[in-house]
Structure formats: structure tokens, C-alpha cells
Amino acid sequence: MKEAGKTLMRARVREYIHLLLSVPLTRMINEGEDLMLSEFTWQGDPPEKLLAERFQITSGFHPGQRSIIESLVEGKRVLAIQRTGWGKSLCYQMASLYCPYLTIIFSPLKALMRDQCQRCNTIYAIPSAIVSSDFSDMCCK
């Protein structure tokens, strides 16, 4: 029975990935690109305030991060290609705070998944969980 559940989960994940990949990307942000959308207005706290107060980052955004967050909040699909440690996870975590619905993030890195899930729950006050056959239900608490 346990193996059947894993097979079903893998099939569902494949379906979701296929669905996500079938919709064309509206924007691709490369390193160094920082597009500011002047017509965009934030509902609630601006990202700079959340960056300092919720994420405890006072050095500001890396070039391109704010544009990625804006695009995600506008409902656009983004492919962000950046070096390791640049702060891609922050973009998706912050954008999720502006969305009144569930945000799903796919990550192939198990160690990153656990670390990000724990940080979201304990430090950033963003309820999060991991859906994976490799982790127990309590892995993020």
C-alpha cells in the first residue's frame, strides 16, 4: 500500500509539472536585470518593508529580485536563473505573502526543501509544508 501511494504521488507531481510547463513563460529574469514596473502598486506592505521586518534583511534586494517578486505577484510566470545563494527562494517566499491562495514551489533539492520549510515556519511566519515521500510529516516543525 505504501508503494502504491508513492506511485500515485509521483503521477500527480508529473501531471502538475506537465501542466506548469505547458503554459508559456511571460518573463525571464537574468542576473543583473532589474525591471521596475512603474504602474504596479502594492496591496499591503511594500517589499522593502517585508524584507527588513519579516526576513530581517537590511542590505536591500539583489538586482532583479524585486522585479521577480513584482512579476509573481502580478500572476506572471517567471524563470529566474541565478547563481547559488543569490536569493531565489526569498523571491517566491515573499511573493507568497501577497497571494491570498496556496503557493506551490517545486524544488529538487531535499536539503534546501527542509531548510526553507523550517525557516518559513519558525522565522518568517509563513505556514509551509513539504510534500515528498522522502520526508516525514513532522520534518518542518
N, C-alpha and C positions, 0 to 999 in steps of 0.2 A: 504494500500500500504506500509506503514511504517513497519508493522509487516511482510509482505512478504519479504521485504529487509533484515530484521534481520534473518529470516529463511534461506534465501539464503546465507547470510554471514556465519551463523553457519555451514551450509552444506559445504561450501568451506573450512572453517577452519578445519572441521573434515577430509575432503579429504587431506589437506596439512599435518595434523598431522599423518594420516594413512600412507601417502607416506614417511614422515620423519622416522617414526618408523619401516617401512618395510625394511629399509636399515640397515645392521648390523653396530654397532659402531666399529670403528677401535681402539679406545683408551679410557681408563677410567683413569682419574687422581684423586687420593685420596689425602687427606690432608698430607702434608709433602713430597710428591713425587715431585721430581724436575728432570725431564729427559732433559738433554741438547742434542740436535741433532747437532753434530759437522759438518755434511756435509751441513747443511742448511745455505744459505746465504740470507741476507735481501736485497730486492729491495727497495731503498729509505732509509729513516732514520731508524736506529736500534730502537727497542722498548724502550730501556733505554732513548734515546733522546726524543722520543714522551712522555714518562712517565713524564719527567721533564718539557719539554717545553709546551706541549699541555694540559696535565692533571694536571700540577702543583703539582706533587708528587715527592718529592726529597728523600724519605726514601727507594726507591727501591721497587722491586717486593716482594710479599709474596712467600714463597716456593711453586713452582708449577705453578704460574701464567704465567711465561714466556714460559714454556713448553706447556701450554694450548694455548697460542697465536700462538706459532710455529705450533702446530698441526692444528689449524683452518686455518692459512694462507696456509698451505700445502694442504688444502682441505679435511682434515680428519674430521670425526665426533667425537665429544668429549662429554662425560658425566662428568661434573665436579661437584663433591659432596663436598661442603664446608659449613662451618658454616655461619650464617647470618653476614653480614658486612665484609666478607673476601675479596670481590672484584671480584666476578664472573662477574658482569656487565662490569667492566673495561676490562676483557679479550675479551669479544665479541665486545665491542666498539672499542678497539684498533685493533683487527683483521680486523674489517670492513674498517679501513683506508688503509689496504694493498690490499683490494679487489676492482677491477675495476667495480664491479657489485653490485646490490642491496643485502643487507644483511637483513634477516628477523629473528627477535628474538621473540620467544613466551614467554610471561610472564603471570602467573595467578594473579599477584598482581597489582591491579589497582593503588594504591598509588605509588608503585615502578615504574610502567609504566610512569605515569605522571612526576614524579621527574626525571627519567632518560632521558626522551624525552626532557624536559626543559633544563637539564644540557647539553645534546648533542648539542642542538640548540644554547644556549646562551653562554656557557663557552668553550666547546670543539670544536666548529665549525664543528660538524658532523651533516649534514642535517638529520632530523629524523621526524617521524610521528607515530601516534597511529591509528591502525585500530580496532575500537571497537564501538559497538552500544551504549556503556555507556558514551562515550566522545563526546564533540562537535568538530567540525573541528578546532577550534581555541585553543584547550586545551594545545598545546605545544608551543605556541608562546609567 
